[in-house]
Amino acid sequence: MGKLVLTMIVRNEAGRYLKRMLESHREYIDEAVIIDDGSDDDTADICTETLRGIPLTLIRNAESMFQREYVLRQQQWRETLRTEPDWILNMDADERFEPGAAPHIRQIVEREQAEVVSFRLYDMWSETHYRDDMYWQAHRRYFPFLVKNRPGRSMAWKQTDQHCGRFPLEIYALPALRHPLRVQHFGWAREEDRKRKYERYKRLDPDGRFGWPAQYESILDPHPNLTEWKHRDAL
C-alpha cells in the first residue's frame, strides 16, 4: 500500500475549522507533517490531540513566515519529503474532501499510476452555500492536491510573497488526473473571516502584484451570487 502523508500549514486555527478538517483526514492518511507558523493559541495542541495515534511531525515556527509565502512553502515541502512519502496530500487548515471520500482516496493511493491528481475546489460562503460568480469560480477548474513523490524532483518555486502555489512549479507542468471528488474550502464561510482575509491581502499585497485586485475588493460584496451545496450519495 502507498504511504499517504498529509501536509499542512496552520496558524491560529483554534475555534475555526482545523479540528473538523483533521478528523475527516484521519480516515485515509498514514502520517502527517504540519508547520505551525507562529501560532499564539492552542493550534498545536489541537493538531496533536486530533491526530493522536497517527505519526505526526509538528514543527513550530517561532515567528510567522507567511509574509514570504514561498519560503514557508519550501520549508513545508522539505519537511514532508523527510517522511519518505509515496503520496503527498497538501491541504489547508480549512479544506476537506466531501463526505465519503476515504475509499476513493485510498484507491488512488493504492492503484493510480498518475503523478498528480487534481480536484475541483468550492469556496464555501457559508456552511450550506458556495460562491459562484466572475470572481469566484475555482469549482469550474481542477487544482492539484495529491502528488506522487519522486525522489530527486525539482524544488523550484514561484518566488512571490503571496499566492506562490502549494507545490513546486514542476508539479503544475505534469499531466494530472481529474478526479470527480470535490474539495470544500471553508476559509470564506464566516463574515469575520472574510473581513480578516480582506485586510490581510490589502496589507500584504496593497497593489495587487500577486493577486487580482478586483477579486480582493469583491470579498466584502454584501450580496454575492451563492449556490447551494448538494451532498451526493455516490460519485
C-alpha positions as CSV (number, residue, x, y, z in Angstrom):
1,M,0.0,0.0,0.0
2,G,1.2,3.6,-0.7
3,K,2.1,5.7,2.2
4,L,0.0,8.8,2.2
5,V,1.3,11.8,4.1
6,L,-0.9,14.8,4.8
7,T,1.0,18.1,4.8
8,M,-0.5,21.4,6.1
9,I,0.4,24.9,7.3
10,V,-1.5,26.3,10.2
11,R,-1.6,29.5,12.2
12,N,-4.0,30.5,14.9
13,E,-6.7,28.0,13.9
14,A,-8.3,27.4,17.3
15,G,-12.0,28.0,17.2
16,R,-12.1,27.7,13.4
17,Y,-12.2,24.6,11.2
18,L,-8.9,22.8,12.0
19,K,-10.3,20.0,14.3
20,R,-13.1,19.2,11.9
21,M,-10.8,19.1,8.9
22,L,-8.2,16.9,10.6
23,E,-10.9,14.5,11.8
24,S,-12.0,14.0,8.2
25,H,-8.4,13.4,7.0
26,R,-7.8,10.8,9.7
27,E,-9.9,8.3,7.7
28,Y,-7.3,7.8,5.0
29,I,-3.9,9.3,5.9
30,D,-0.9,7.3,7.2
31,E,1.1,10.2,8.5
32,A,1.0,14.0,8.8
33,V,3.5,16.9,8.6
34,I,2.2,20.2,10.0
35,I,4.0,23.5,10.1
36,D,2.6,25.7,12.9
37,D,3.6,29.2,11.5
38,G,3.9,31.2,14.7
39,S,0.5,30.5,16.4
40,D,-0.1,32.1,19.8
41,D,-3.2,30.0,20.6
42,D,-3.6,26.2,21.1
43,T,-3.5,25.3,17.4
44,A,-0.6,22.9,18.0
45,D,-2.4,21.1,20.8
46,I,-5.4,20.6,18.5
47,C,-3.2,19.0,15.9
48,T,-1.6,16.7,18.4
49,E,-4.9,15.7,20.1
50,T,-6.9,15.2,16.9
51,L,-4.3,13.2,15.2
52,R,-3.4,11.1,18.2
53,G,-2.4,7.6,17.0
54,I,-1.2,8.8,13.6
55,P,2.5,9.6,13.2
56,L,2.8,13.4,13.3
57,T,5.7,15.7,12.6
58,L,4.8,19.1,14.1
59,I,7.2,22.0,13.5
60,R,6.6,25.2,15.3
61,N,8.0,28.4,13.8
62,A,8.7,31.0,16.5
63,E,7.6,33.8,14.1
64,S,5.3,33.6,11.2
65,M,6.9,33.5,7.7
66,F,3.6,33.9,5.8
67,Q,4.6,37.3,4.5
68,R,7.1,35.4,2.4
69,E,4.9,32.5,1.5
70,Y,7.3,30.8,-1.0
71,V,9.9,30.4,1.8
72,L,7.3,28.9,4.1
73,R,6.1,26.5,1.3
74,Q,9.7,25.4,0.7
75,Q,10.0,24.6,4.4
76,Q,6.8,22.6,4.3
77,W,7.9,20.6,1.2
78,R,11.3,19.8,2.7
79,E,9.9,18.6,6.0
80,T,7.3,16.5,4.2
81,L,9.9,14.8,2.0
82,R,11.8,13.8,5.1
83,T,9.0,11.3,6.0
84,E,9.6,9.4,2.7
85,P,6.0,9.5,1.5
86,D,4.7,7.7,-1.6
87,W,1.9,10.3,-2.0
88,I,1.7,13.8,-0.6
89,L,-1.7,15.4,0.1
90,N,-1.4,19.2,0.6
91,M,-4.4,20.7,2.2
92,D,-5.1,24.0,4.1
93,A,-6.5,24.0,7.6
94,D,-9.9,25.0,6.3
95,E,-10.2,22.4,3.5
96,R,-11.6,18.9,3.3
97,F,-12.9,16.4,0.8
98,E,-16.6,15.9,0.6
99,P,-18.1,13.2,2.9
100,G,-17.5,9.6,1.7
101,A,-14.1,10.4,0.2
102,A,-12.0,7.9,2.2
103,P,-12.3,4.8,-0.1
104,H,-11.7,6.9,-3.2
105,I,-8.5,8.4,-1.8
106,R,-7.2,5.0,-0.7
107,Q,-8.0,3.6,-4.1
108,I,-6.0,6.4,-5.8
109,V,-3.0,5.8,-3.4
110,E,-3.0,2.0,-3.9
111,R,-3.8,1.8,-7.7
112,E,-3.4,5.1,-9.5
113,Q,-0.5,5.4,-11.9
114,A,-0.9,9.2,-12.4
115,E,1.8,11.5,-11.0
116,V,-0.7,14.2,-10.0
117,V,-4.4,14.1,-9.1
118,S,-6.5,17.3,-9.3
119,F,-9.9,18.2,-7.8
120,R,-12.4,21.0,-8.0
121,L,-12.3,23.5,-5.1
122,Y,-15.5,25.0,-3.8
123,D,-15.2,28.3,-1.9
124,M,-17.9,27.9,0.7
125,W,-19.5,31.3,1.7
126,S,-21.5,29.6,4.4
127,E,-21.9,26.1,5.7
128,T,-24.5,25.4,3.0
129,H,-23.6,27.6,0.0
130,Y,-20.6,28.3,-2.2
131,R,-19.9,31.4,-4.1
132,D,-20.3,31.3,-7.9
133,D,-19.6,34.4,-9.9
134,M,-17.0,36.0,-12.2
135,Y,-14.6,36.5,-9.3
136,W,-15.1,33.1,-7.6
137,Q,-15.2,30.1,-9.9
138,A,-12.4,27.8,-8.7
139,H,-15.0,25.0,-8.7
140,R,-15.1,25.2,-12.5
141,R,-11.4,24.1,-12.8
142,Y,-9.2,21.4,-11.3
143,F,-6.3,22.0,-9.0
144,P,-3.5,19.6,-7.8
145,F,-3.9,18.5,-4.2
146,L,-2.4,15.0,-4.3
147,V,1.0,14.3,-5.8
148,K,3.1,11.1,-6.1
149,N,6.5,11.6,-4.6
150,R,9.5,11.2,-6.9
151,P,12.9,11.4,-5.1
152,G,15.1,14.0,-6.7
153,R,12.2,16.1,-8.0
154,S,12.9,19.8,-8.6
155,M,12.5,22.2,-5.8
156,A,11.9,25.3,-7.9
157,W,9.1,27.6,-6.6
158,K,7.3,30.6,-7.9
159,Q,9.1,33.1,-5.8
160,T,6.3,35.5,-4.9
161,D,5.5,36.6,-1.4
162,Q,1.8,35.7,-1.8
163,H,-0.1,33.2,-4.0
164,C,3.0,31.2,-4.8
165,G,1.1,27.9,-5.0
166,R,1.3,24.9,-2.6
167,F,3.6,22.8,-4.8
168,P,6.9,23.3,-6.6
169,L,6.5,24.6,-10.2
170,E,7.3,21.2,-11.8
171,I,4.1,19.7,-10.3
172,Y,1.9,22.1,-12.3
173,A,3.6,21.0,-15.6
174,L,2.9,17.3,-15.1
175,P,-0.2,15.7,-16.6
176,A,-2.9,15.4,-14.0
177,L,-5.8,13.0,-13.4
178,R,-9.0,14.9,-13.0
179,H,-10.9,13.2,-10.2
180,P,-14.7,13.8,-9.5
181,L,-14.2,14.2,-5.7
182,R,-14.9,17.7,-4.6
183,V,-12.9,19.8,-2.0
184,Q,-14.8,22.2,0.3
185,H,-12.9,25.3,1.3
186,F,-14.4,27.0,4.4
187,G,-12.0,29.9,4.7
188,W,-14.6,32.3,3.4
189,A,-17.6,30.8,5.2
190,R,-17.8,33.3,8.0
191,E,-18.2,37.1,7.7
192,E,-15.4,37.7,10.3
193,D,-13.0,35.5,8.3
194,R,-13.8,37.4,5.1
195,K,-13.0,40.7,6.7
196,R,-9.8,39.4,8.3
197,K,-8.6,37.9,5.0
198,Y,-9.5,41.1,3.1
199,E,-7.5,43.2,5.5
200,R,-4.6,40.8,5.3
201,Y,-4.5,40.9,1.5
202,K,-4.7,44.6,1.4
203,R,-1.8,44.8,3.9
204,L,0.5,42.2,2.3
205,D,-0.4,43.0,-1.3
206,P,-1.7,46.5,-1.5
207,D,-1.0,47.0,-5.2
208,G,-2.4,43.6,-6.2
209,R,1.0,42.5,-7.5
210,F,0.5,38.8,-6.6
211,G,-3.3,38.5,-6.9
212,W,-6.3,40.0,-8.6
213,P,-7.3,43.4,-7.1
214,A,-10.9,43.2,-8.3
215,Q,-11.3,39.8,-6.6
216,Y,-9.8,41.3,-3.4
217,E,-12.5,44.0,-3.4
218,S,-15.2,41.5,-4.2
219,I,-14.6,39.7,-0.9
220,L,-16.8,42.2,1.0
221,D,-19.6,42.2,-1.5
222,P,-22.8,42.2,0.7
223,H,-24.9,40.3,-2.0
224,P,-22.7,37.8,-3.8
225,N,-24.1,35.1,-6.0
226,L,-24.4,31.9,-4.0
227,T,-25.3,28.3,-5.0
228,E,-26.5,25.6,-2.6
229,W,-24.0,22.8,-1.9
230,K,-25.6,19.4,-2.6
231,H,-24.3,16.3,-1.0
232,R,-24.0,13.2,-3.2
233,D,-24.8,9.6,-2.2
234,A,-22.2,8.3,-4.7
235,L,-19.8,9.6,-7.3
